[in-house]
Amino acid sequence: MDLFEECIKALKDPKVILSDELTEQDFETPNNKFPITSWARIEWDKVPQKESIETYEIYIIG
């Protein structure tokens, strides 16, 4: 059994294995919606609509 098969076996149902084409589309979607720098970060200065979050709360479940 190779590593890919082990990973698939370890995942619980339901699981979906995407084709190479769909995987590429999923990775391209954020790149099409956000300007990405050459060092793989969102270029926030070029995003027209954004909000600054001043505070946040952490919820611990369990």
mmCIF file of the N, C-alpha and C atoms, coordinates in Angstrom:
data_MODEL
# 
_entry.id   MODEL 
# 
loop_
_atom_site.group_PDB 
_atom_site.id 
_atom_site.type_symbol 
_atom_site.label_atom_id 
_atom_site.label_alt_id 
_atom_site.label_comp_id 
_atom_site.label_asym_id 
_atom_site.label_entity_id 
_atom_site.label_seq_id 
_atom_site.pdbx_PDB_ins_code 
_atom_site.Cartn_x 
_atom_site.Cartn_y 
_atom_site.Cartn_z 
_atom_site.occupancy 
_atom_site.B_iso_or_equiv 
_atom_site.pdbx_formal_charge 
_atom_site.auth_seq_id 
_atom_site.auth_comp_id 
_atom_site.auth_asym_id 
_atom_site.auth_atom_id 
_atom_site.pdbx_PDB_model_num 
ATOM 1   N N  . MET A 1 1  ? 0.858   -1.180 0.000   1.00 0.00 ? 1  MET A N  1 
ATOM 2   C CA . MET A 1 1  ? 0.000   0.000  0.000   1.00 0.00 ? 1  MET A CA 1 
ATOM 3   C C  . MET A 1 1  ? 0.900   1.237  0.000   1.00 0.00 ? 1  MET A C  1 
ATOM 4   N N  . ASP A 1 2  ? 0.645   2.169  -0.933  1.00 0.00 ? 2  ASP A N  1 
ATOM 5   C CA . ASP A 1 2  ? 1.456   3.383  -0.982  1.00 0.00 ? 2  ASP A CA 1 
ATOM 6   C C  . ASP A 1 2  ? 0.876   4.460  -0.061  1.00 0.00 ? 2  ASP A C  1 
ATOM 7   N N  . LEU A 1 3  ? 1.580   5.567  0.068   1.00 0.00 ? 3  LEU A N  1 
ATOM 8   C CA . LEU A 1 3  ? 1.187   6.630  0.993   1.00 0.00 ? 3  LEU A CA 1 
ATOM 9   C C  . LEU A 1 3  ? -0.189  7.197  0.657   1.00 0.00 ? 3  LEU A C  1 
ATOM 10  N N  . PHE A 1 4  ? -0.469  7.400  -0.634  1.00 0.00 ? 4  PHE A N  1 
ATOM 11  C CA . PHE A 1 4  ? -1.777  7.925  -1.044  1.00 0.00 ? 4  PHE A CA 1 
ATOM 12  C C  . PHE A 1 4  ? -2.886  6.999  -0.568  1.00 0.00 ? 4  PHE A C  1 
ATOM 13  N N  . GLU A 1 5  ? -2.738  5.710  -0.790  1.00 0.00 ? 5  GLU A N  1 
ATOM 14  C CA . GLU A 1 5  ? -3.762  4.745  -0.376  1.00 0.00 ? 5  GLU A CA 1 
ATOM 15  C C  . GLU A 1 5  ? -3.930  4.731  1.137   1.00 0.00 ? 5  GLU A C  1 
ATOM 16  N N  . GLU A 1 6  ? -2.832  4.861  1.872   1.00 0.00 ? 6  GLU A N  1 
ATOM 17  C CA . GLU A 1 6  ? -2.908  4.917  3.333   1.00 0.00 ? 6  GLU A CA 1 
ATOM 18  C C  . GLU A 1 6  ? -3.684  6.148  3.793   1.00 0.00 ? 6  GLU A C  1 
ATOM 19  N N  . CYS A 1 7  ? -3.427  7.283  3.139   1.00 0.00 ? 7  CYS A N  1 
ATOM 20  C CA . CYS A 1 7  ? -4.134  8.518  3.495   1.00 0.00 ? 7  CYS A CA 1 
ATOM 21  C C  . CYS A 1 7  ? -5.627  8.386  3.220   1.00 0.00 ? 7  CYS A C  1 
ATOM 22  N N  . ILE A 1 8  ? -5.972  7.836  2.067   1.00 0.00 ? 8  ILE A N  1 
ATOM 23  C CA . ILE A 1 8  ? -7.385  7.649  1.721   1.00 0.00 ? 8  ILE A CA 1 
ATOM 24  C C  . ILE A 1 8  ? -8.058  6.721  2.714   1.00 0.00 ? 8  ILE A C  1 
ATOM 25  N N  . LYS A 1 9  ? -7.379  5.658  3.082   1.00 0.00 ? 9  LYS A N  1 
ATOM 26  C CA . LYS A 1 9  ? -7.935  4.707  4.057   1.00 0.00 ? 9  LYS A CA 1 
ATOM 27  C C  . LYS A 1 9  ? -8.159  5.376  5.411   1.00 0.00 ? 9  LYS A C  1 
ATOM 28  N N  . ALA A 1 10 ? -7.272  6.286  5.795   1.00 0.00 ? 10 ALA A N  1 
ATOM 29  C CA . ALA A 1 10 ? -7.369  6.955  7.095   1.00 0.00 ? 10 ALA A CA 1 
ATOM 30  C C  . ALA A 1 10 ? -8.510  7.969  7.152   1.00 0.00 ? 10 ALA A C  1 
ATOM 31  N N  . LEU A 1 11 ? -8.918  8.499  5.989   1.00 0.00 ? 11 LEU A N  1 
ATOM 32  C CA . LEU A 1 11 ? -10.003 9.473  5.968   1.00 0.00 ? 11 LEU A CA 1 
ATOM 33  C C  . LEU A 1 11 ? -11.339 8.790  6.208   1.00 0.00 ? 11 LEU A C  1 
ATOM 34  N N  . LYS A 1 12 ? -12.219 9.485  6.884   1.00 0.00 ? 12 LYS A N  1 
ATOM 35  C CA . LYS A 1 12 ? -13.556 8.929  7.124   1.00 0.00 ? 12 LYS A CA 1 
ATOM 36  C C  . LYS A 1 12 ? -14.468 9.268  5.962   1.00 0.00 ? 12 LYS A C  1 
ATOM 37  N N  . ASP A 1 13 ? -15.529 8.503  5.813   1.00 0.00 ? 13 ASP A N  1 
ATOM 38  C CA . ASP A 1 13 ? -16.525 8.775  4.771   1.00 0.00 ? 13 ASP A CA 1 
ATOM 39  C C  . ASP A 1 13 ? -17.397 9.928  5.208   1.00 0.00 ? 13 ASP A C  1 
ATOM 40  N N  . PRO A 1 14 ? -17.928 10.717 4.333   1.00 0.00 ? 14 PRO A N  1 
ATOM 41  C CA . PRO A 1 14 ? -17.742 10.658 2.881   1.00 0.00 ? 14 PRO A CA 1 
ATOM 42  C C  . PRO A 1 14 ? -16.431 11.333 2.480   1.00 0.00 ? 14 PRO A C  1 
ATOM 43  N N  . LYS A 1 15 ? -15.811 10.821 1.468   1.00 0.00 ? 15 LYS A N  1 
ATOM 44  C CA . LYS A 1 15 ? -14.595 11.427 0.925   1.00 0.00 ? 15 LYS A CA 1 
ATOM 45  C C  . LYS A 1 15 ? -14.714 11.470 -0.592  1.00 0.00 ? 15 LYS A C  1 
ATOM 46  N N  . VAL A 1 16 ? -14.123 12.482 -1.169  1.00 0.00 ? 16 VAL A N  1 
ATOM 47  C CA . VAL A 1 16 ? -14.165 12.662 -2.611  1.00 0.00 ? 16 VAL A CA 1 
ATOM 48  C C  . VAL A 1 16 ? -12.746 12.896 -3.095  1.00 0.00 ? 16 VAL A C  1 
ATOM 49  N N  . ILE A 1 17 ? -12.351 12.169 -4.105  1.00 0.00 ? 17 ILE A N  1 
ATOM 50  C CA . ILE A 1 17 ? -11.038 12.364 -4.712  1.00 0.00 ? 17 ILE A CA 1 
ATOM 51  C C  . ILE A 1 17 ? -11.264 13.115 -6.008  1.00 0.00 ? 17 ILE A C  1 
ATOM 52  N N  . LEU A 1 18 ? -10.716 14.323 -6.082  1.00 0.00 ? 18 LEU A N  1 
ATOM 53  C CA . LEU A 1 18 ? -10.904 15.154 -7.265  1.00 0.00 ? 18 LEU A CA 1 
ATOM 54  C C  . LEU A 1 18 ? -9.930  14.761 -8.368  1.00 0.00 ? 18 LEU A C  1 
ATOM 55  N N  . SER A 1 19 ? -10.378 14.963 -9.588  1.00 0.00 ? 19 SER A N  1 
ATOM 56  C CA . SER A 1 19 ? -9.480  14.754 -10.720 1.00 0.00 ? 19 SER A CA 1 
ATOM 57  C C  . SER A 1 19 ? -8.396  15.831 -10.686 1.00 0.00 ? 19 SER A C  1 
ATOM 58  N N  . ASP A 1 20 ? -7.340  15.625 -11.450 1.00 0.00 ? 20 ASP A N  1 
ATOM 59  C CA . ASP A 1 20 ? -6.274  16.630 -11.528 1.00 0.00 ? 20 ASP A CA 1 
ATOM 60  C C  . ASP A 1 20 ? -6.835  17.963 -12.010 1.00 0.00 ? 20 ASP A C  1 
ATOM 61  N N  . GLU A 1 21 ? -7.759  17.910 -12.965 1.00 0.00 ? 21 GLU A N  1 
ATOM 62  C CA . GLU A 1 21 ? -8.351  19.139 -13.514 1.00 0.00 ? 21 GLU A CA 1 
ATOM 63  C C  . GLU A 1 21 ? -9.144  19.892 -12.450 1.00 0.00 ? 21 GLU A C  1 
ATOM 64  N N  . LEU A 1 22 ? -9.980  19.183 -11.695 1.00 0.00 ? 22 LEU A N  1 
ATOM 65  C CA . LEU A 1 22 ? -10.766 19.846 -10.644 1.00 0.00 ? 22 LEU A CA 1 
ATOM 66  C C  . LEU A 1 22 ? -9.879  20.350 -9.515  1.00 0.00 ? 22 LEU A C  1 
ATOM 67  N N  . THR A 1 23 ? -8.832  19.620 -9.193  1.00 0.00 ? 23 THR A N  1 
ATOM 68  C CA . THR A 1 23 ? -7.889  20.073 -8.176  1.00 0.00 ? 23 THR A CA 1 
ATOM 69  C C  . THR A 1 23 ? -7.245  21.379 -8.606  1.00 0.00 ? 23 THR A C  1 
ATOM 70  N N  . GLU A 1 24 ? -6.823  21.439 -9.866  1.00 0.00 ? 24 GLU A N  1 
ATOM 71  C CA . GLU A 1 24 ? -6.213  22.664 -10.380 1.00 0.00 ? 24 GLU A CA 1 
ATOM 72  C C  . GLU A 1 24 ? -7.200  23.828 -10.341 1.00 0.00 ? 24 GLU A C  1 
ATOM 73  N N  . GLN A 1 25 ? -8.466  23.574 -10.689 1.00 0.00 ? 25 GLN A N  1 
ATOM 74  C CA . GLN A 1 25 ? -9.488  24.626 -10.650 1.00 0.00 ? 25 GLN A CA 1 
ATOM 75  C C  . GLN A 1 25 ? -9.668  25.141 -9.220  1.00 0.00 ? 25 GLN A C  1 
ATOM 76  N N  . ASP A 1 26 ? -9.689  24.234 -8.250  1.00 0.00 ? 26 ASP A N  1 
ATOM 77  C CA . ASP A 1 26 ? -9.850  24.644 -6.853  1.00 0.00 ? 26 ASP A CA 1 
ATOM 78  C C  . ASP A 1 26 ? -8.690  25.503 -6.381  1.00 0.00 ? 26 ASP A C  1 
ATOM 79  N N  . PHE A 1 27 ? -7.491  25.212 -6.840  1.00 0.00 ? 27 PHE A N  1 
ATOM 80  C CA . PHE A 1 27 ? -6.332  26.019 -6.458  1.00 0.00 ? 27 PHE A CA 1 
ATOM 81  C C  . PHE A 1 27 ? -6.302  27.346 -7.200  1.00 0.00 ? 27 PHE A C  1 
ATOM 82  N N  . GLU A 1 28 ? -6.865  27.405 -8.403  1.00 0.00 ? 28 GLU A N  1 
ATOM 83  C CA . GLU A 1 28 ? -6.859  28.631 -9.183  1.00 0.00 ? 28 GLU A CA 1 
ATOM 84  C C  . GLU A 1 28 ? -7.914  29.629 -8.701  1.00 0.00 ? 28 GLU A C  1 
ATOM 85  N N  . THR A 1 29 ? -9.005  29.158 -8.125  1.00 0.00 ? 29 THR A N  1 
ATOM 86  C CA . THR A 1 29 ? -10.101 30.043 -7.714  1.00 0.00 ? 29 THR A CA 1 
ATOM 87  C C  . THR A 1 29 ? -9.629  31.177 -6.802  1.00 0.00 ? 29 THR A C  1 
ATOM 88  N N  . PRO A 1 30 ? -8.911  30.914 -5.709  1.00 0.00 ? 30 PRO A N  1 
ATOM 89  C CA . PRO A 1 30 ? -8.451  32.037 -4.875  1.00 0.00 ? 30 PRO A CA 1 
ATOM 90  C C  . PRO A 1 30 ? -7.501  32.965 -5.636  1.00 0.00 ? 30 PRO A C  1 
ATOM 91  N N  . ASN A 1 31 ? -6.681  32.401 -6.502  1.00 0.00 ? 31 ASN A N  1 
ATOM 92  C CA . ASN A 1 31 ? -5.754  33.232 -7.271  1.00 0.00 ? 31 ASN A CA 1 
ATOM 93  C C  . ASN A 1 31 ? -6.493  34.174 -8.207  1.00 0.00 ? 31 ASN A C  1 
ATOM 94  N N  . ASN A 1 32 ? -7.648  33.774 -8.677  1.00 0.00 ? 32 ASN A N  1 
ATOM 95  C CA . ASN A 1 32 ? -8.436  34.630 -9.561  1.00 0.00 ? 32 ASN A CA 1 
ATOM 96  C C  . ASN A 1 32 ? -9.201  35.702 -8.787  1.00 0.00 ? 32 ASN A C  1 
ATOM 97  N N  . LYS A 1 33 ? -9.454  35.474 -7.519  1.00 0.00 ? 33 LYS A N  1 
ATOM 98  C CA . LYS A 1 33 ? -10.241 36.424 -6.724  1.00 0.00 ? 33 LYS A CA 1 
ATOM 99  C C  . LYS A 1 33 ? -9.380  37.396 -5.930  1.00 0.00 ? 33 LYS A C  1 
ATOM 100 N N  . PHE A 1 34 ? -8.141  37.020 -5.659  1.00 0.00 ? 34 PHE A N  1 
ATOM 101 C CA . PHE A 1 34 ? -7.254  37.861 -4.868  1.00 0.00 ? 34 PHE A CA 1 
ATOM 102 C C  . PHE A 1 34 ? -5.929  38.050 -5.591  1.00 0.00 ? 34 PHE A C  1 
ATOM 103 N N  . PRO A 1 35 ? -5.385  39.263 -5.534  1.00 0.00 ? 35 PRO A N  1 
ATOM 104 C CA . PRO A 1 35 ? -4.056  39.476 -6.122  1.00 0.00 ? 35 PRO A CA 1 
ATOM 105 C C  . PRO A 1 35 ? -2.994  38.812 -5.235  1.00 0.00 ? 35 PRO A C  1 
ATOM 106 N N  . ILE A 1 36 ? -2.170  37.974 -5.836  1.00 0.00 ? 36 ILE A N  1 
ATOM 107 C CA . ILE A 1 36 ? -1.171  37.220 -5.096  1.00 0.00 ? 36 ILE A CA 1 
ATOM 108 C C  . ILE A 1 36 ? 0.223   37.770 -5.418  1.00 0.00 ? 36 ILE A C  1 
ATOM 109 N N  . THR A 1 37 ? 1.025   37.959 -4.379  1.00 0.00 ? 37 THR A N  1 
ATOM 110 C CA . THR A 1 37 ? 2.398   38.437 -4.566  1.00 0.00 ? 37 THR A CA 1 
ATOM 111 C C  . THR A 1 37 ? 3.275   37.302 -5.097  1.00 0.00 ? 37 THR A C  1 
ATOM 112 N N  . SER A 1 38 ? 4.471   37.641 -5.516  1.00 0.00 ? 38 SER A N  1 
ATOM 113 C CA . SER A 1 38 ? 5.405   36.625 -6.006  1.00 0.00 ? 38 SER A CA 1 
ATOM 114 C C  . SER A 1 38 ? 5.874   35.706 -4.881  1.00 0.00 ? 38 SER A C  1 
ATOM 115 N N  . TRP A 1 39 ? 5.680   36.122 -3.612  1.00 0.00 ? 39 TRP A N  1 
ATOM 116 C CA . TRP A 1 39 ? 6.066   35.278 -2.484  1.00 0.00 ? 39 TRP A CA 1 
ATOM 117 C C  . TRP A 1 39 ? 4.836   34.611 -1.850  1.00 0.00 ? 39 TRP A C  1 
ATOM 118 N N  . ALA A 1 40 ? 3.754   34.493 -2.658  1.00 0.00 ? 40 ALA A N  1 
ATOM 119 C CA . ALA A 1 40 ? 2.553   33.709 -2.315  1.00 0.00 ? 40 ALA A CA 1 
ATOM 120 C C  . ALA A 1 40 ? 1.745   34.255 -1.136  1.00 0.00 ? 40 ALA A C  1 
ATOM 121 N N  . ARG A 1 41 ? 1.600   35.549 -1.082  1.00 0.00 ? 41 ARG A N  1 
ATOM 122 C CA . ARG A 1 41 ? 0.742   36.185 -0.073  1.00 0.00 ? 41 ARG A CA 1 
ATOM 123 C C  . ARG A 1 41 ? -0.299  37.041 -0.783  1.00 0.00 ? 41 ARG A C  1 
ATOM 124 N N  . ILE A 1 42 ? -1.434  37.259 -0.118  1.00 0.00 ? 42 ILE A N  1 
ATOM 125 C CA . ILE A 1 42 ? -2.448  38.152 -0.691  1.00 0.00 ? 42 ILE A CA 1 
ATOM 126 C C  . ILE A 1 42 ? -1.932  39.580 -0.597  1.00 0.00 ? 42 ILE A C  1 
ATOM 127 N N  . GLU A 1 43 ? -2.060  40.303 -1.676  1.00 0.00 ? 43 GLU A N  1 
ATOM 128 C CA . GLU A 1 43 ? -1.642  41.701 -1.715  1.00 0.00 ? 43 GLU A CA 1 
ATOM 129 C C  . GLU A 1 43 ? -2.827  42.567 -1.268  1.00 0.00 ? 43 GLU A C  1 
ATOM 130 N N  . TRP A 1 44 ? -2.957  42.726 0.042   1.00 0.00 ? 44 TRP A N  1 
ATOM 131 C CA . TRP A 1 44 ? -4.141  43.357 0.626   1.00 0.00 ? 44 TRP A CA 1 
ATOM 132 C C  . TRP A 1 44 ? -4.322  44.799 0.180   1.00 0.00 ? 44 TRP A C  1 
ATOM 133 N N  . ASP A 1 45 ? -3.259  45.501 -0.162  1.00 0.00 ? 45 ASP A N  1 
ATOM 134 C CA . ASP A 1 45 ? -3.386  46.881 -0.635  1.00 0.00 ? 45 ASP A CA 1 
ATOM 135 C C  . ASP A 1 45 ? -4.180  46.967 -1.932  1.00 0.00 ? 45 ASP A C  1 
ATOM 136 N N  . LYS A 1 46 ? -4.247  45.879 -2.670  1.00 0.00 ? 46 LYS A N  1 
ATOM 137 C CA . LYS A 1 46 ? -4.959  45.867 -3.951  1.00 0.00 ? 46 LYS A CA 1 
ATOM 138 C C  . LYS A 1 46 ? -6.362  45.258 -3.858  1.00 0.00 ? 46 LYS A C  1 
ATOM 139 N N  . VAL A 1 47 ? -6.796  44.887 -2.662  1.00 0.00 ? 47 VAL A N  1 
ATOM 140 C CA . VAL A 1 47 ? -8.133  44.325 -2.472  1.00 0.00 ? 47 VAL A CA 1 
ATOM 141 C C  . VAL A 1 47 ? -9.073  45.477 -2.149  1.00 0.00 ? 47 VAL A C  1 
ATOM 142 N N  . PRO A 1 48 ? -10.063 45.743 -3.019  1.00 0.00 ? 48 PRO A N  1 
ATOM 143 C CA . PRO A 1 48 ? -10.909 46.922 -2.836  1.00 0.00 ? 48 PRO A CA 1 
ATOM 144 C C  . PRO A 1 48 ? -11.856 46.846 -1.636  1.00 0.00 ? 48 PRO A C  1 
ATOM 145 N N  . GLN A 1 49 ? -12.398 45.682 -1.340  1.00 0.00 ? 49 GLN A N  1 
ATOM 146 C CA . GLN A 1 49 ? -13.339 45.568 -0.232  1.00 0.00 ? 49 GLN A CA 1 
ATOM 147 C C  . GLN A 1 49 ? -12.753 44.652 0.832   1.00 0.00 ? 49 GLN A C  1 
ATOM 148 N N  . LYS A 1 50 ? -12.494 45.221 1.988   1.00 0.00 ? 50 LYS A N  1 
ATOM 149 C CA . LYS A 1 50 ? -11.971 44.440 3.104   1.00 0.00 ? 50 LYS A CA 1 
ATOM 150 C C  . LYS A 1 50 ? -12.356 45.132 4.397   1.00 0.00 ? 50 LYS A C  1 
ATOM 151 N N  . GLU A 1 51 ? -12.353 44.380 5.476   1.00 0.00 ? 51 GLU A N  1 
ATOM 152 C CA . GLU A 1 51 ? -12.642 44.926 6.799   1.00 0.00 ? 51 GLU A CA 1 
ATOM 153 C C  . GLU A 1 51 ? -11.549 44.520 7.756   1.00 0.00 ? 51 GLU A C  1 
ATOM 154 N N  . SER A 1 52 ? -11.211 45.403 8.620   1.00 0.00 ? 52 SER A N  1 
ATOM 155 C CA . SER A 1 52 ? -10.220 45.109 9.646   1.00 0.00 ? 52 SER A CA 1 
ATOM 156 C C  . SER A 1 52 ? -10.936 44.514 10.855  1.00 0.00 ? 52 SER A C  1 
ATOM 157 N N  . ILE A 1 53 ? -10.397 43.450 11.401  1.00 0.00 ? 53 ILE A N  1 
ATOM 158 C CA . ILE A 1 53 ? -10.965 42.820 12.586  1.00 0.00 ? 53 ILE A CA 1 
ATOM 159 C C  . ILE A 1 53 ? -10.088 43.214 13.773  1.00 0.00 ? 53 ILE A C  1 
ATOM 160 N N  . GLU A 1 54 ? -10.685 43.907 14.713  1.00 0.00 ? 54 GLU A N  1 
ATOM 161 C CA . GLU A 1 54 ? -9.938  44.406 15.863  1.00 0.00 ? 54 GLU A CA 1 
ATOM 162 C C  . GLU A 1 54 ? -9.839  43.382 16.986  1.00 0.00 ? 54 GLU A C  1 
ATOM 163 N N  . THR A 1 55 ? -10.916 42.620 17.193  1.00 0.00 ? 55 THR A N  1 
ATOM 164 C CA . THR A 1 55 ? -10.909 41.624 18.265  1.00 0.00 ? 55 THR A CA 1 
ATOM 165 C C  . THR A 1 55 ? -11.497 40.319 17.740  1.00 0.00 ? 55 THR A C  1 
ATOM 166 N N  . TYR A 1 56 ? -11.242 39.282 18.454  1.00 0.00 ? 56 TYR A N  1 
ATOM 167 C CA . TYR A 1 56 ? -11.818 37.988 18.109  1.00 0.00 ? 56 TYR A CA 1 
ATOM 168 C C  . TYR A 1 56 ? -11.984 37.187 19.390  1.00 0.00 ? 56 TYR A C  1 
ATOM 169 N N  . GLU A 1 57 ? -12.847 36.179 19.308  1.00 0.00 ? 57 GLU A N  1 
ATOM 170 C CA . GLU A 1 57 ? -13.076 35.319 20.462  1.00 0.00 ? 57 GLU A CA 1 
ATOM 171 C C  . GLU A 1 57 ? -12.686 33.894 20.085  1.00 0.00 ? 57 GLU A C  1 
ATOM 172 N N  . ILE A 1 58 ? -12.164 33.184 21.041  1.00 0.00 ? 58 ILE A N  1 
ATOM 173 C CA . ILE A 1 58 ? -11.789 31.801 20.829  1.00 0.00 ? 58 ILE A CA 1 
ATOM 174 C C  . ILE A 1 58 ? -12.792 30.917 21.569  1.00 0.00 ? 58 ILE A C  1 
ATOM 175 N N  . TYR A 1 59 ? -13.354 29.980 20.843  1.00 0.00 ? 59 TYR A N  1 
ATOM 176 C CA . TYR A 1 59 ? -14.294 29.044 21.444  1.00 0.00 ? 59 TYR A CA 1 
ATOM 177 C C  . TYR A 1 59 ? -13.635 27.677 21.508  1.00 0.00 ? 59 TYR A C  1 
ATOM 178 N N  . ILE A 1 60 ? -13.619 27.104 22.695  1.00 0.00 ? 60 ILE A N  1 
ATOM 179 C CA . ILE A 1 60 ? -13.051 25.769 22.863  1.00 0.00 ? 60 ILE A CA 1 
ATOM 180 C C  . ILE A 1 60 ? -14.197 24.792 22.986  1.00 0.00 ? 60 ILE A C  1 
ATOM 181 N N  . ILE A 1 61 ? -14.219 23.825 22.076  1.00 0.00 ? 61 ILE A N  1 
ATOM 182 C CA . ILE A 1 61 ? -15.294 22.822 22.062  1.00 0.00 ? 61 ILE A CA 1 
ATOM 183 C C  . ILE A 1 61 ? -14.716 21.510 22.558  1.00 0.00 ? 61 ILE A C  1 
ATOM 184 N N  . GLY A 1 62 ? -15.458 20.882 23.457  1.00 0.00 ? 62 GLY A N  1 
ATOM 185 C CA . GLY A 1 62 ? -15.018 19.562 23.877  1.00 0.00 ? 62 GLY A CA 1 
ATOM 186 C C  . GLY A 1 62 ? -14.762 19.451 25.274  1.00 0.00 ? 62 GLY A C  1 
# 
